[in-house]
Amino acid sequence: MLSASDFTIGIEEEYLLVERASGALAVEPPEAMLAECEGLVGGQVNPEFLKCQIEVSTRVSRNLGELRTDLVGLRRAVADVAARHDLAPIAASTHPFARWSDQRHTEKERYDRLAKDLAGVARRLIICGMHVHIGIPDEDLRIDLMNQVSYFLPHLLALSTSSPFWQGEESGLQSYRLSVVDSLPRTGLPERFESWGEYQRMVSRLMQAGLIEDASKLWWDIRPSARYPTLELRVTDVCTRLDDGLCIAALYLCLLSMLLRLRQKNQRWRVYANTLIDENRWLAQRYGIAGNLVDFGKGVAMPYAGLLEELIELTREEAAGLGCLAEVERARGILARGTSAQRQLHVYRAALDSGQDKAAALRAVVDWLAAETVNFEIPA
């Protein structure tokens, strides 16, 4: 019988490359930089849609300790190579003041096709995310768990928020990135499927109609990966602090493990209409951890802090069994200290209050992001 200890885990993170001298995005980073990164960490660093972006992918890990070691090495490798080219990576889902119209996409067949198909929508994709893969070998189980865990996606999104700015302005959202993602086709919450076969039939119809080349063009908040036997979490912003991202990965792993435990007892989490979950998704996008989410079992809006405590208790058995209770409980630290989005806004407003002009205040945010991206110490 499959158990949670059989699950594997991996993370993909996307970073923006900025010029150290100005804090602006690197519109044309040196081609040699990517080759240097690949020389250090093999095939774990890849280009992204825009030239100013870079993606790292961990190896398949059996636990959070392995995952952290790998991710630390990847962030260090990218930062060290970038520094040799007077650049720095920032783990944030939007840049505080960059203009999307100034960016250029990577010259690669896949990205050329994407730019052509999505036209003006694609040109706004100056955004980065974090994708968490949980290896689940049983295909029907993958679908069943996707249906159930979708309820918790807003809770995970709220903890991850790192995109409060857009083109030099406070957006009023904690995750502006999602508003850009949602302009693409085939995004948002996934449909509900009764089986892997039903999911495959839908994918086949889209492919036969010439609408997509493969299932990788389904950009849902969570999806069965088209490349790996995993259930891929995609709703989250990329976390500026590495250990915040590991906290969210641990929570996601433990939620799936909890749902597996229920299933093996012939129990399950109630599946709610996407319209209801979308309301929580919006609240998480708009207010992050500072606002409320709706507990649909009780039918009332509740402060995020209270719901987070319930989430920690709900997954405590799994977290202890999988050896990641410390990572899960780190969510309390994010709540106390603030997400990246909240801290970016604090840095910005503090700079303005000190007499700096808007441009200098936005630059201060970039400097803070660059420093935090390579800060691997866990605060007390």
C-alpha positions in Angstrom: 0.0 0.0 0.0 1.3 3.5 -0.9 2.2 5.6 2.1 3.2 9.3 2.4 6.8 8.2 2.9 6.7 7.1 -0.7 6.1 10.6 -1.9 9.0 12.5 -3.4 9.4 16.3 -3.6 11.1 18.8 -5.9 10.9 22.6 -6.4 11.3 24.8 -9.4 12.0 28.5 -8.7 12.2 31.4 -11.2 14.3 34.5 -10.5 14.7 37.9 -12.1 18.2 39.1 -13.0 19.0 42.7 -12.0 21.9 45.0 -12.7 23.8 45.6 -9.5 24.6 49.2 -10.5 21.1 50.3 -11.2 18.7 47.7 -9.8 17.0 47.5 -13.2 16.3 44.3 -15.0 19.0 42.8 -17.1 17.4 43.1 -20.6 20.3 41.3 -22.3 22.2 39.2 -19.8 25.3 37.6 -21.2 24.8 34.3 -22.9 27.9 32.9 -21.2 26.2 33.3 -17.8 23.7 30.4 -18.3 26.5 28.2 -19.6 28.5 29.0 -16.5 25.6 28.1 -14.2 25.0 24.8 -16.0 28.7 24.0 -15.6 28.3 24.3 -11.9 25.0 22.5 -11.4 24.5 20.4 -14.5 21.1 20.6 -16.1 19.4 22.2 -13.1 19.5 25.8 -14.4 17.5 26.8 -17.5 16.5 29.9 -19.4 12.9 31.2 -19.0 10.5 33.0 -21.4 12.1 36.4 -20.9 15.8 37.0 -21.1 15.8 38.7 -17.7 14.6 35.4 -16.0 16.3 32.3 -15.0 14.9 29.0 -13.6 16.4 26.5 -11.2 15.1 22.9 -10.6 16.1 20.7 -7.7 16.7 17.1 -8.0 14.1 14.6 -6.8 14.3 14.6 -3.0 13.1 12.1 -0.4 12.8 14.7 2.4 13.0 18.4 3.2 16.6 18.2 4.3 17.8 17.0 0.9 15.6 19.6 -0.8 17.0 22.5 1.2 20.6 21.4 0.6 20.0 21.3 -3.2 18.1 24.6 -3.3 20.8 26.4 -1.3 23.4 25.2 -3.8 21.3 26.3 -6.7 20.7 29.8 -5.3 24.4 30.2 -4.4 25.5 29.0 -7.9 23.2 31.5 -9.7 24.2 34.3 -7.4 27.9 33.7 -7.7 27.9 33.5 -11.5 25.6 36.5 -11.8 28.0 38.5 -9.6 30.8 37.9 -12.0 28.7 39.6 -14.6 27.7 42.5 -12.3 24.2 41.0 -11.9 22.2 39.6 -9.1 19.1 37.3 -8.9 16.0 38.4 -7.0 13.4 35.9 -5.8 10.3 38.0 -6.3 7.3 37.5 -8.5 7.4 41.0 -9.9 10.1 43.6 -10.2 9.4 46.8 -8.2 9.8 49.2 -11.1 10.5 47.4 -14.4 8.4 48.1 -17.5 7.3 45.0 -19.4 7.5 46.8 -22.7 11.3 47.0 -22.3 11.8 43.2 -22.0 12.7 40.7 -24.7 11.8 37.0 -24.9 14.4 34.3 -25.1 15.0 33.2 -28.7 14.0 29.5 -28.5 11.4 27.7 -30.6 9.0 27.0 -27.7 9.2 30.7 -26.6 8.9 32.0 -30.1 5.7 30.0 -30.5 4.4 31.2 -27.1 5.0 34.9 -28.0 3.2 34.4 -31.4 0.2 32.5 -29.9 -0.3 34.8 -26.9 0.6 38.1 -28.6 0.3 41.1 -26.2 -0.6 39.0 -23.3 2.7 37.2 -23.4 4.7 40.4 -23.4 3.4 41.2 -19.9 4.9 37.9 -18.5 7.5 39.7 -16.4 6.5 37.5 -13.5 8.1 34.6 -11.6 6.6 31.7 -9.6 7.5 28.7 -7.5 6.4 25.2 -8.5 6.4 22.3 -6.0 6.3 18.8 -7.4 5.1 15.9 -5.3 5.8 12.5 -6.8 2.7 10.3 -6.8 3.1 7.2 -9.0 -0.6 6.3 -9.1 -2.3 8.3 -11.8 -5.9 8.1 -10.5 -4.6 9.0 -7.0 -2.9 12.1 -8.5 -6.3 13.2 -9.9 -8.2 12.5 -6.7 -5.8 14.4 -4.5 -5.8 17.3 -7.0 -9.6 17.6 -6.7 -9.4 17.7 -2.9 -6.3 19.8 -2.2 -7.5 22.6 -4.4 -9.4 23.8 -1.4 -6.1 24.8 0.3 -4.5 26.6 -2.6 -5.5 30.1 -1.3 -4.0 29.3 2.1 -0.7 28.4 0.4 -0.8 31.4 -1.9 -1.3 33.8 1.0 1.9 32.7 2.7 4.0 33.0 -0.5 3.0 36.5 -1.7 6.0 38.5 -3.1 4.5 40.7 -5.9 3.0 43.9 -4.5 4.5 46.3 -7.1 3.8 46.6 -10.8 5.7 49.0 -13.1 6.8 51.3 -10.3 3.4 51.5 -8.5 1.9 49.9 -5.4 -0.7 47.6 -7.0 -2.8 47.2 -3.8 -2.4 43.5 -4.2 -0.1 41.2 -2.3 0.2 38.9 -5.4 -0.1 41.1 -8.5 1.5 38.2 -10.4 -1.8 36.2 -10.4 -3.6 39.0 -12.2 -1.1 38.7 -15.0 -1.3 34.9 -15.0 -5.1 35.0 -15.2 -4.9 36.9 -18.5 -3.6 33.7 -20.1 -5.9 30.9 -21.3 -6.2 27.7 -19.4 -5.3 29.2 -16.0 -6.9 29.3 -12.5 -8.4 26.4 -10.6 -8.5 23.1 -12.5 -11.6 21.4 -13.4 -12.7 18.3 -11.4 -12.1 14.9 -13.0 -13.4 11.5 -12.0 -10.3 9.7 -13.1 -7.0 9.9 -14.9 -8.8 8.6 -18.0 -11.2 11.5 -18.0 -8.4 14.0 -17.7 -6.5 12.4 -20.5 -9.5 12.5 -22.8 -9.9 16.2 -22.2 -6.2 16.7 -23.0 -6.5 14.6 -26.2 -9.4 16.7 -27.4 -7.5 19.9 -26.9 -4.5 18.4 -28.8 -6.6 17.0 -31.6 -8.2 20.4 -32.1 -4.7 21.9 -32.5 -5.2 24.2 -29.4 -2.2 22.8 -27.4 0.8 20.7 -28.3 0.7 18.9 -25.0 -0.5 19.1 -21.4 2.3 21.5 -20.4 0.1 24.2 -21.9 -2.5 23.8 -19.1 -1.3 26.5 -16.8 -3.7 25.7 -13.9 -2.9 26.6 -10.3 -2.3 22.9 -9.8 -1.9 20.2 -12.4 -0.6 16.7 -13.1 2.9 17.5 -14.5 3.3 16.8 -18.2 6.9 15.8 -17.7 7.0 13.9 -14.4 4.7 11.6 -12.4 3.9 14.4 -10.0 1.2 16.7 -8.8 2.5 20.2 -9.5 1.6 23.2 -7.3 1.8 26.4 -9.4 -0.4 29.0 -7.6 2.3 30.3 -5.4 4.6 33.3 -5.8 8.3 32.6 -5.5 9.4 33.2 -2.0 12.2 35.7 -1.4 13.5 33.8 1.6 14.4 30.2 0.7 13.1 28.8 4.0 9.7 30.4 3.5 9.5 28.4 0.2 10.4 25.2 2.0 7.7 25.9 4.6 5.1 26.1 1.8 6.5 22.9 0.2 6.3 21.1 3.5 2.7 22.2 4.0 1.8 21.1 0.5 3.4 17.7 1.1 1.7 17.2 4.4 -1.7 18.2 3.1 -1.4 15.6 0.4 -0.2 13.1 2.9 -3.2 13.9 5.2 -5.6 13.5 2.3 -4.0 10.1 1.5 -4.5 9.0 5.2 -8.2 10.0 5.0 -8.6 8.1 1.7 -7.2 4.9 3.2 -9.8 5.2 5.9 -12.5 5.6 3.2 -12.8 9.3 4.1 -12.2 12.4 2.1 -12.1 16.2 2.2 -15.3 17.8 1.0 -14.9 19.2 -2.6 -16.4 22.7 -2.9 -17.4 24.6 -6.0 -14.6 26.4 -7.8 -16.7 29.6 -7.5 -16.3 29.4 -3.7 -12.6 28.6 -3.7 -12.1 31.4 -6.2 -13.4 33.9 -3.6 -10.7 32.7 -1.2 -8.1 32.8 -4.0 -9.0 36.5 -4.6 -8.8 37.3 -0.8 -5.4 35.7 -0.7 -4.2 37.6 -3.8 -5.5 40.9 -2.5 -4.8 40.8 1.2 -2.4 37.9 1.7 -2.0 36.8 5.4 -3.3 40.2 6.7 -6.9 39.4 5.7 -9.6 36.8 6.1 -10.4 33.6 4.2 -13.7 31.9 4.3 -14.0 28.6 6.2 -16.7 27.0 4.0 -17.4 24.3 6.5 -18.5 26.9 8.9 -19.7 29.3 6.3 -17.9 32.3 7.9 -14.9 34.5 7.1 -12.1 34.0 9.6 -8.7 35.7 10.2 -5.9 34.0 8.3 -3.9 33.5 11.5 -6.6 31.3 13.0 -7.0 29.2 9.9 -3.2 28.8 9.7 -3.2 27.3 13.3 -5.9 24.9 12.2 -3.9 24.0 9.1 -0.8 23.3 11.3 -2.8 21.1 13.6 -4.5 19.3 10.7 -1.2 18.2 9.3 0.8 17.7 12.5 0.6 13.9 12.4 2.0 13.9 8.8 4.6 16.6 9.5 5.9 14.6 12.5 6.0 11.4 10.6 7.8 12.9 7.6 10.3 14.8 9.8 9.3 18.3 8.6 7.4 19.6 11.6 9.9 22.5 12.0 9.4 23.5 8.4 5.6 23.4 8.8 5.6 25.4 12.0 7.8 28.0 10.3 4.5 29.3 8.9 4.0 31.0 12.2 7.3 32.9 11.7 6.1 34.1 8.3 2.9 35.3 9.9 4.8 37.2 12.6 7.5 38.6 10.4 5.5 39.2 7.2 5.6 37.8 3.7 8.0 39.1 1.1 5.2 41.4 -0.2 4.6 42.9 3.2 8.3 43.5 3.9 8.8 45.0 0.4 6.1 47.5 1.2 7.6 48.2 4.6 11.1 48.9 3.0 9.5 51.1 0.4 7.4 53.2 2.8 10.2 53.5 5.3 12.5 54.9 2.6 9.8 57.4 1.6 9.4 58.4 5.2 13.1 59.0 5.5 12.9 61.6 2.8 14.0 59.5 -0.2 12.2 60.1 -3.5 10.1 57.4 -5.1 12.8 56.1 -7.4 15.3 55.7 -4.6 12.6 54.0 -2.4 11.9 51.5 -5.2 15.7 50.9 -5.6 15.9 50.2 -1.9 13.3 47.4 -2.4 15.4 45.8 -5.1 18.5 46.0 -2.9 16.6 44.3 0.0 15.3 41.6 -2.4 18.8 40.8 -3.7 20.2 40.5 -0.1 17.2 38.3 1.1 17.4 36.0 -1.9 20.8 34.7 -0.7 20.1 34.9 3.1 19.9 31.3 4.1 19.9 31.7 7.9 16.7 30.8 9.7 15.8 33.7 12.0 15.2 33.0 15.6 
